[in-house]
Amino acid sequence: MVRKLSKKILLFHDIDGRIYFKAIEALSLESGIKLEILFLFPLRKILADIIKRRTLDNLSICLKSFIEYINLFFKRDLTIVIGCKPFHKRLRVFNLLKNRHDLIYHTSWPYWDKFKLKNKNFYDNFKAIVTVLESSERSIRKSIDYRGPIRTIPHVVDLPLFSGIKEIDNKILFVGRLEECKGVEILISFSNSLLFKNYEISVIGKGKLKQKIEDSENIKYFGFIDDKKKLTEIYRNNSFLFVPSIKNNEWEELFGIVIIEAMSQGLIVISSNHIGPRNIITDGVDGFLVDSWEIDKLSSIMKREDLHQISMNAIRASAKFSIKNIKNSWKELFNL
C-alpha cells in the first residue's frame, strides 16, 4: 500500500495512457488530487509523430513529459505510475527515486516466466505492482521475488450500459487496428463468403490495411471514431463483435477494451482464444472463444437459440468494469 496521496499523481506510459486510465482520471476529479498523464519516451513519440503521422499534435504533452521527468529528481512525495515493458532499462532510472516518491509499476504482460531473470528482486523499490489481467498477476507471483502488493485492476468501460432486451440480427462489427495480426484478412474473406451473404459487416478503425477494407464491396467502413456517443450508437446498432486476432511469436490479444465496450452494449463477442479475451469472456456464457475461424463454425454459433441470454449475460458481466468499480480499486491502492 502506498502512502496517503498528498500532492499529485504522475502517470508515465510507453504508448498513450490517456485511453487506459479513465478510472484514475475520475478518482483525480473526485479527490481533487492533480493527475498528469505523460509519455515515458517523449522524444521517441515526437519522432514517431513526425515520421509516421507528419504531425506535432503531441508536442506540448511531450515537452511537459520531459520537464516533469527532470523535476522528479528535485521534488518529493509524488505517486508515480509507470507503464512499460517488464524490466525495461528506464525502470532502473525510476529506481533511483525510491526514497523521494512512491513508485507503482503497471503492466498487462502475462508471460513473466519467459524472461531469463538475473535479478528477481528488480521491483523491490516499487510500492505496488498493478496488472490488467489476473493471468499476469499469477505469472508475476510465480516468477519474481516481490513482497509488496500485487493487484489486478482492469481497464474500464467508459460507456453507459445498454438497458432492455437487445434485438439479435445479422449485423457484425469489427473495431480495432486494421492490421494483419488483428485478423482483418479473415474479416474480408467472411464478407465474400456465401454463408455470410445475408450478414452486414461494419468496420471501425485505421491502419495499414485500410485500403483493403475500403475496397471491399461487402464491408461498411466508418473510418476511425473516437467520439464515445457515436461509437455507442454504432455498437447498439450491431449484434456481434468479431475479434479474429492472430497470435504470433511476439504478440497476442491482451486486454481488449473494445471487448468490454461491446459487451456493455449487449453485443455477442466472438473472439480468438487468446489470453486477454480468456480473462474477460466465459466461453458459451457471455461470449465465445474460438481456436480457429472456420466459416461453418462461426455460422453455427451465430444461429444458436440462446443468443438473447448470452447478450444479457454480457451486459451483466461488463458491469464489473465500470468506472465506479475500477476507480474504487485504485482508491484502495492509493490509500485514499
C-alpha positions, 0 to 999 in steps of 0.5 A: 500500500502506498502512502496517503496521496498528498500532492499529485499523481504522475502517470508515465506510459510507453504508448498513450495512457490517456485511453487506459486510465479513465478510472484514475482520471475520475478518482483525480476529479473526485479527490481533487488530487492533480493527475498528469498523464505523460509519455515515458519516451517523449522524444521517441513519440515526437519522432514517431509523430513526425515520421509516421503521422507528419504531425506535432499534435503531441508536442506540448504533452511531450515537452511537459513529459520531459520537464516533469521527468527532470523535476522528479529528481528535485521534488518529493512525495509524488505517486508515480505510475509507470507503464512499460515493458517488464524490466525495461532499462528506464525502470532502473532510472525510476529506481533511483527515486525510491526514497523521494516518491512512491513508485507503482509499476503497471503492466498487462504482460502475462508471460513473466516466466519467459524472461531469463531473470538475473535479478528477481528482486528488480521491483523491490523499490516499487510500492505496488505492482498493478496488472490488467489481467489476473493471468499476469498477476499469477505469472508475476507471483510465480516468477519474481521475488516481490513482497509488496502488493500485487493487484489486478485492476482492469481497464474500464468501460467508459460507456453507459450500459445498454438497458432492455432486451437487445434485438439479435440480427445479422449485423457484425462489427469489427473495431480495432487496428486494421492490421494483419495480426488483428485478423482483418484478412479473415474479416474480408474473406467472411464478407465474400463468403456465401454463408455470410451473404445475408450478414452486414459487416461494419468496420471501425478503425485505421491502419495499414490495411485500410485500403483493403477494407475500403475496397471491399464491396461487402464491408461498411467502413466508418473510418476511425471514431473516437467520439464515445456517443457515436461509437455507442450508437454504432455498437447498439446498432450491431449484434456481434463483435468479431475479434479474429486476432492472430497470435504470433511469436511476439504478440497476442490479444491482451486486454481488449477494451473494445471487448468490454465496450461491446459487451456493455452494449449487449453485443455477442463477442466472438473472439480468438482464444487468446489470453486477454479475451480468456480473462474477460469472456466465459466461453458459451456464457457471455461470449465465445472463444474460438481456436480457429475461424472456420466459416461453418463454425462461426455460422453455427454459433451465430444461429444458436437459440440462446443468443438473447441470454448470452447478450444479457449475460454480457451486459451483466458481466461488463458491469464489473468494469465500470468506472465506479468499480475500477476507480474504487480499486485504485482508491484502495491502492492509493490509500485514499 
